[in-house]
Amino acid sequence: MAPELRHLRYLLAVAEHGSFTRAAEELRISQPTLSQQVRQLERIVGVPLLDRTGRSVRLTDAGETYARHARRALRDLEAGRRAVQDVQDLSRGHLRLAATPTFSAYLVGPLVAALHDRHPGITLDLRELTQDRIESDLLADDLDLGIAFSGPHLPGVSSTTLFTETLSLVTGDHDPGDGPPRPLPVRDLGERQLALLNGDFATRSHIDAHFAAHRIRPRIAVEANSVQALVEIVRRAPIATVLPDAVTHDHPHLRPVPLEPALPARTVTLLRRGSSYQSAAARAFTRLTQDLVRARGYPGAGQ
């Protein structure tokens, strides 16, 4: 007798929850049925897969090995199911996409609009995640694509360069002056009040590293957890911030001020699991993204 898919799912559910009771609730079957099915699997493979002697149920050494292969088998079967259902003419399809938070301010909206315009039959599951989470979810086959920054990446994650993101100091247009603003030495930032993204953002770490390299201790008046909040603050108050230039270009009431030396640029990439099946929807979105960043004139697009 060979194991069936339900055996694999039942074993992994018990291992995840450390309990037959909680796993049975999730699977919506009775606990005796779940226990009987797992014991049946253990008879098929010929070794105990679960250690039931402690306060919680855990995988044995043999169970750890078997579960690793079971997860891979279920992941491959799910990829096969998507491949069979994939429609190459893109009249329908589904895309699981994630992006790091700052891209929601200037890139995600235009991309979703372009996807809907070109391929209205493709549905989208869009998430805002940290880069670490994006890469781990790609490897677990919980995502098809991710928009983040260049590596180093986790083994198994491959990247396609999209464009170069540049950042500048940004003020409101309270006093636009004559002509473009003069470059501001970084050392003079200590005299300005700043509103910055909080420490949960990779962009903040990027900014802090630049300040630290030049021994600048900025006067941080506001910390926020959204780019939109910074835009509104800077628009209405005599406070500066640091934002990607692409955000500033989309808001005519913002005024970029170049810094000397400039903040280091970052390479924006499209990430995917290197060994994964790439659906027609994912391939179409990759092409669409490349077309859009070229059309919008982002630095480094198409290189």
Secondary structure, 3 states (H helix, E strand, C coil): CCCCHHHHHHHHHHHHHCCHHHHHHHHCCCHHHHHHHHHHHHHHHCCCCEECCCCCCEECHHHHHHHHHHHHHHHHHHHHHHHHHCCCCCCCEEEEEEECHHHHHCCHHHHHHHHHHHCCCEEEEEEECCHHHHHHHHHCCCCCEEEEECCCCCCCEEEEEEEEECEEEEEECCCCCCCCCCCEEHHHHHHCEEEEECCCCHHHHHHHHHHHHCCCCCEEEEEECCHHHHHHHHHHCCCEEEEEHHHHHCCCCEEEECEECCCCCEEEEEEEECCCCCCHHHHHHHHHHHHHHHHCCCCCCCC
